[in-house]
Every structure is written in structure tokens, then in C-alpha cells.
Amino acid sequence: MNKDHIYKLALSIIPGIGGNTFRQLLSYIGSAEDVFRANPYKIKRIPGIGDYVLRLIRENQSLDKANKILNSCESMGIEIIFNTDKKYPSRLKDIYDSPPAL
């Protein structure tokens, strides 16, 4: 299982983080893993990140959920594609708030 996928999926399932916010977080912070490790004040300065979303990122509960989802998908042969992947449909990438994961 790809560690980066766990962090990306965890970030994408947090309520309040859509495709645009997902891309902004990665753009400002670097990687999905870095988002979970970043200084809260740095995250708070990113447009679209309020106290609620920041609290959910800091709680790390989405990491456990992401692990379970990825394990289930893996056992069923389901691949999750992120909007940062080459396999992600290019026409969907052109949409302002495209889903972070398919």
C-alpha cells in the first residue's frame, strides 16, 4: 500500500475539503503527508481553511478511515485515482472543484 495514497485519501475524505481546497493544500504545503504534520498557523493562512477543517486535519481520524478504505479497495481490486495522478481524466482536471479522488 502506497503511504502517499493513505495521506491523500485521508485529506480528501475530510468534510469541507473539496477538489480545489485539496489542490491548494498540496500547493501551499507540499505533500498530503506534510499537511498532517504542518504547523497549524501555516495551514490556517491557506484560503478556504477555517477552524473546523483545521481541527479535522489535526485530529488525524481521517488517517484511520483512509487506511480501512484502502485496505478494502485493495482486497477487492479497486484502484483509487487522485487528481494529482496521470491516470486522472484530463477533462475532470479542468473543472474548478473536481473531486480529489475517483
C-alpha positions in Angstrom: 0.0 0.0 0.0 1.3 3.4 -1.0 1.9 5.7 2.0 1.2 8.8 -0.1 -2.2 7.4 -1.1 -3.2 7.0 2.6 -2.4 10.6 3.3 -4.1 11.8 0.1 -7.2 9.8 0.7 -7.3 10.9 4.4 -7.2 14.5 3.2 -9.8 14.0 0.6 -12.4 12.5 3.0 -12.3 15.4 5.5 -15.6 17.3 5.3 -15.0 20.7 3.9 -12.1 19.7 1.6 -13.2 19.5 -2.0 -11.0 19.3 -5.0 -10.0 23.0 -5.1 -9.1 23.1 -1.4 -7.2 19.7 -1.8 -5.1 21.2 -4.6 -4.5 24.4 -2.6 -3.3 22.4 0.4 -0.9 20.4 -1.6 0.3 23.5 -3.5 0.9 25.5 -0.3 2.3 22.7 1.9 3.9 20.3 -0.5 2.5 16.8 0.1 -0.6 15.4 1.8 1.6 13.9 4.5 3.2 17.3 5.1 -0.3 18.8 5.5 -0.9 16.5 8.5 2.5 17.4 10.0 2.4 21.2 9.2 2.2 24.0 11.7 -1.5 24.8 12.2 -0.8 28.5 11.7 0.6 27.8 8.3 -2.4 25.8 7.3 -4.8 28.4 8.7 -3.4 31.0 6.3 -4.5 29.0 3.3 -7.7 30.4 1.7 -10.7 28.2 2.4 -9.3 26.6 5.6 -11.3 27.5 8.6 -11.2 26.4 12.2 -13.4 23.4 11.6 -11.4 22.0 8.7 -8.1 22.7 10.6 -9.4 20.8 13.6 -10.3 17.8 11.5 -6.9 17.8 9.9 -5.2 18.0 13.3 -7.3 15.2 14.8 -5.9 12.6 12.3 -9.1 10.5 12.5 -9.3 10.5 8.7 -6.0 8.6 8.6 -7.6 5.6 10.2 -10.6 5.8 7.9 -8.3 6.1 4.9 -6.3 3.0 5.9 -9.5 1.0 6.2 -10.9 2.2 2.9 -7.6 1.5 1.0 -7.4 -2.0 2.6 -10.9 -2.7 1.5 -10.3 -1.4 -2.0 -7.1 -3.3 -2.3 -8.8 -6.6 -1.3 -11.5 -6.0 -4.0 -9.1 -4.9 -6.7 -10.3 -1.3 -6.8 -7.8 1.4 -7.6 -8.3 4.9 -6.3 -7.1 7.6 -8.6 -6.2 11.1 -7.3 -6.5 14.4 -9.2 -2.7 14.6 -8.9 -2.2 11.2 -10.8 -1.6 10.9 -14.6 -4.5 8.5 -14.8 -7.0 11.1 -13.6 -9.2 12.1 -16.5 -7.9 15.4 -18.0 -11.4 16.7 -18.7 -12.2 16.4 -15.0 -9.0 18.2 -14.1 -10.3 21.2 -16.0 -13.3 21.6 -13.6 -12.7 24.2 -10.9 -13.7 21.9 -8.0 -13.1 18.5 -9.4 -13.2 15.6 -7.0 -9.9 14.9 -5.3 -10.2 11.1 -5.8 -12.1 8.7 -8.0 
